[in-house]
């Protein structure tokens, strides 16, 4: 005999514990609890003994969140995306604007990473990697041009010690 589980919308009401929800969604149990604590997901239903129970719809939301995190969206941005996703009357321009702003942020971060890579490649190129103690890599990291870094090996404009701004650049 096969029991038919009740459905709500397109989801079958199948309750699972946090471990099962974690496996089904690809989100760790620790992160599920965190998302609940920061109100990214609603508090899970509880059994009489206090164990969390998750439905297929909850797991679907966790997958949405995981995919959003995989694309680098922040918790706050994911909160906005979840709200837009759940609002069937939302204008798609809001979603597009949020995604476009995230692309700009990713481009800025990629540019910063490439600059760091270029600086490190330059320092590695300047290091002879021999038995002598002078090391342009360590000198560059210390911001000390006099310790083992020949003047010609110092890359102009490489501000290793400079504090990076978190403000978006244009």
C-alpha positions in Angstrom: 0.0 0.0 0.0 1.4 3.4 -1.0 0.5 6.4 1.0 -0.2 9.6 -0.9 1.4 12.6 0.7 -0.6 15.8 0.7 0.6 18.5 -1.7 0.6 22.3 -1.4 1.1 24.0 -4.8 3.7 22.0 -6.6 5.4 20.7 -3.4 4.6 17.5 -1.6 4.4 17.8 2.1 7.3 15.7 3.1 8.8 16.6 6.4 12.5 15.9 7.0 14.9 16.6 9.8 17.8 19.1 9.5 20.3 16.5 8.3 18.0 15.3 5.6 17.2 18.9 4.6 21.0 19.6 4.5 21.6 16.6 2.2 18.7 17.5 0.0 19.6 21.2 -0.3 23.4 21.1 -0.2 23.4 23.6 2.7 25.1 22.5 5.9 23.0 22.1 9.0 25.1 24.8 10.7 24.3 27.3 7.8 20.6 26.3 7.9 20.6 27.3 11.6 22.4 30.5 10.8 20.0 31.4 8.0 17.2 30.8 10.5 18.9 33.0 13.1 19.4 35.9 10.7 15.8 35.5 9.5 16.8 34.7 5.9 14.5 31.6 6.2 11.5 31.4 8.5 11.9 29.4 11.7 11.4 25.7 11.0 8.4 23.8 12.2 9.2 21.7 15.3 8.2 18.3 16.5 6.8 17.9 20.0 10.3 16.9 21.1 11.7 20.2 19.6 13.4 18.8 16.5 13.3 21.0 13.4 11.2 19.8 10.5 11.6 20.9 6.9 9.2 20.6 4.0 10.1 20.3 0.3 9.3 24.0 -0.1 11.8 24.8 2.7 14.4 22.7 0.9 13.6 24.5 -2.4 14.2 27.8 -0.6 17.5 26.5 0.8 18.6 25.5 -2.7 17.7 29.0 -4.0 19.9 30.5 -1.2 22.7 28.1 -1.9 22.7 29.0 -5.6 22.7 32.7 -4.7 25.6 32.2 -2.3 27.5 30.2 -5.0 27.2 33.4 -7.2 28.6 35.5 -4.4 25.5 37.4 -3.3 25.6 38.7 0.3 23.1 37.6 2.9 21.4 41.0 2.6 21.2 40.7 -1.2 19.9 37.1 -0.8 17.2 38.4 1.5 16.2 40.9 -1.2 16.3 38.1 -3.9 14.2 35.8 -1.7 11.6 38.5 -1.2 11.5 39.2 -4.9 11.4 35.5 -5.8 8.4 35.0 -3.5 6.6 38.0 -4.8 4.9 36.8 -8.0 3.9 40.4 -8.8 7.4 41.9 -8.7 8.8 43.7 -11.7 11.7 41.9 -13.2 13.6 45.2 -13.5 14.2 45.0 -9.7 15.8 41.6 -10.0 17.8 42.7 -13.0 19.1 45.9 -11.1 20.2 43.8 -8.1 22.0 41.3 -10.4 23.6 44.1 -12.4 24.9 45.8 -9.3 26.3 42.5 -8.2 28.1 42.1 -11.5 29.7 45.5 -11.0 30.9 44.4 -7.6 32.3 41.2 -9.0 34.1 43.1 -11.7 35.7 45.4 -9.1 36.8 42.4 -7.0 38.2 40.7 -10.1 40.2 43.8 -11.0 41.5 43.9 -7.4 42.5 40.2 -7.5 44.3 40.7 -10.9 46.2 43.6 -9.4 47.2 41.5 -6.4 48.2 38.7 -8.7 50.4 41.0 -10.9 52.1 42.4 -7.8 52.8 39.0 -6.4 54.0 37.7 -9.8 56.4 40.7 -10.0 57.8 39.9 -6.5 58.2 36.2 -7.3 60.0 37.2 -10.5 62.4 39.4 -8.5 63.2 36.7 -6.0 66.3 34.6 -6.9 65.0 31.7 -4.7 68.6 30.8 -3.7 70.3 30.1 -0.4 70.8 33.8 0.4 68.6 35.4 3.0 67.6 38.4 0.9 64.0 38.0 -0.2 62.2 40.6 -2.3 58.9 38.9 -1.5 59.2 39.3 2.2 60.6 42.8 1.8 57.7 43.7 -0.4 55.2 42.3 2.1 56.9 44.2 4.9 56.9 47.4 2.8 60.7 47.7 3.3 62.4 48.6 0.0 65.8 48.4 1.6 65.7 44.8 2.8 66.8 42.6 -0.1 64.8 44.3 -2.8 67.0 46.0 -5.4 65.7 49.4 -6.5 65.1 48.0 -10.0 63.0 45.2 -8.6 60.6 47.5 -6.9 57.4 47.8 -8.9 56.2 51.4 -9.2 52.7 51.9 -7.9 52.6 48.6 -6.1 51.2 49.6 -2.7 51.4 46.4 -0.7 51.0 48.2 2.5 48.3 50.5 1.4 44.9 50.0 2.9 42.3 49.0 0.3 39.1 51.0 0.0 35.8 49.2 0.2 34.1 51.9 -1.7 33.1 50.9 -5.3 35.3 52.3 -8.0 34.1 53.4 -11.4 
